[in-house]
Amino acid sequence: MTTRRYLEAARATRRRWDSRYAEGETPWDTQITPPEVEAFWRSGRLSPHGVALDLGCGPGTNVRYLARLGLTALGVEIAAAPLRLAQRRLAYEPPVARARAGFVCADVCALPFHALGACYVLDVGCLHSLPPEDRPWYTQSLLANLAPGGYYQLYAFDQVDAPDAMFSSQEPPARGPRGMALGEAARLFTPALEIVEEVIARPERRPCRWYLLRKP
Ligand SMILES: C[S@@+](CC[C@H](N)C(=O)[O-])C[C@H]1O[C@@H](n2cnc3c(N)ncnc32)[C@H](O)[C@@H]1O
């Protein structure tokens, strides 16, 4: 893809998400950190030190949670409206957590940093919305910034077969993410990452699952 076409596509993505926020169509914005994320941090697999990334962080609920735990938490988000909300909500955090949290306006498929050495990368509902042809770029960006021994936790809708015609890679659906096909996590991330867990979650609007992967 040429730079110009890439920039046009990124602007279109940003506009699409900004209009969702402007219309208040944001059912994911519960301001509650998912219990699965809390369970990961309670599990003791990692201690809460070092850098954590939240890809497609939206209004930053999980960035604030990770910063409160003690991590240096960085949210990456393409749209302007959720970033404004994230900054506004961050102001209510205790100063220590506020100092550990930050937000970057960027495309998760072209992260503006490399070798960040994150011990933990979270994605709640971003990868599953990306066009299939962009997903390998997301993989590259993720792998470049996850430290050896680091974990990647992902929440994604399953791909539904019925409306496939709507989900062609040329014409993204106006509403609703494409989801992840069966076996897609393995295709995108292994063998660079190992799949530690793949758990079918209680359906939320659509069948969905939680994935936990680790960089050896
Ligand atoms: C379903 S929302 C989830 C937001 C947040 N993770 C949460 O759980 O509240 C998906 C978010 O990903 C962002 N997003 C979509 N495509 C993106 C991209 N290519 N780069 C960065 N952010 C993106 C959207 O703007 C949106 O805020």
The ligand as a MOL file (V3000), in Angstrom:
LIG
                    3D

  0  0  0     0  0            999 V3000
M  V30 BEGIN CTAB
M  V30 COUNTS 27 29 0 0 0
M  V30 BEGIN ATOM
M  V30 1 C -14.4980 -1.6410 21.0220 0
M  V30 2 S -13.5010 -0.2590 21.3820 0 CHG=1
M  V30 3 C -12.7160 -0.8100 22.8800 0
M  V30 4 C -12.0440 0.2830 23.6500 0
M  V30 5 C -11.3200 -0.1570 24.9190 0
M  V30 6 N -10.3610 -1.1970 24.6520 0
M  V30 7 C -12.3040 -0.5990 25.9740 0
M  V30 8 O -12.3810 -1.8040 26.2400 0
M  V30 9 O -13.0060 0.2780 26.5150 0 CHG=-1
M  V30 10 C -12.1670 -0.3860 20.1860 0
M  V30 11 C -11.2450 0.8040 20.2080 0
M  V30 12 O -10.1750 0.5630 19.2780 0
M  V30 13 C -9.8780 1.7770 18.6060 0
M  V30 14 N -9.2450 1.4420 17.3100 0
M  V30 15 C -9.8220 0.8460 16.2330 0
M  V30 16 N -8.9270 0.6800 15.2420 0
M  V30 17 C -7.7460 1.1750 15.7050 0
M  V30 18 C -6.4490 1.2890 15.1570 0
M  V30 19 N -6.1800 0.8530 13.9230 0
M  V30 20 N -5.4690 1.8390 15.9170 0
M  V30 21 C -5.7270 2.2950 17.1800 0
M  V30 22 N -6.9640 2.2180 17.7510 0
M  V30 23 C -7.9580 1.6600 17.0400 0
M  V30 24 C -11.2480 2.4420 18.4500 0
M  V30 25 O -11.1800 3.8250 18.2120 0
M  V30 26 C -11.9210 2.0940 19.7770 0
M  V30 27 O -11.7090 3.0830 20.7580 0
M  V30 END ATOM
M  V30 BEGIN BOND
M  V30 1 1 1 2
M  V30 2 1 2 3
M  V30 3 1 2 10
M  V30 4 1 3 4
M  V30 5 1 4 5
M  V30 6 1 5 6
M  V30 7 1 5 7
M  V30 8 2 7 8
M  V30 9 1 7 9
M  V30 10 1 10 11
M  V30 11 1 11 12
M  V30 12 1 11 26
M  V30 13 1 12 13
M  V30 14 1 13 14
M  V30 15 1 13 24
M  V30 16 1 14 15
M  V30 17 1 14 23
M  V30 18 2 15 16
M  V30 19 1 16 17
M  V30 20 1 17 18
M  V30 21 2 17 23
M  V30 22 1 18 19
M  V30 23 2 18 20
M  V30 24 1 20 21
M  V30 25 2 21 22
M  V30 26 1 22 23
M  V30 27 1 24 25
M  V30 28 1 24 26
M  V30 29 1 26 27
M  V30 END BOND
M  V30 END CTAB
M  END
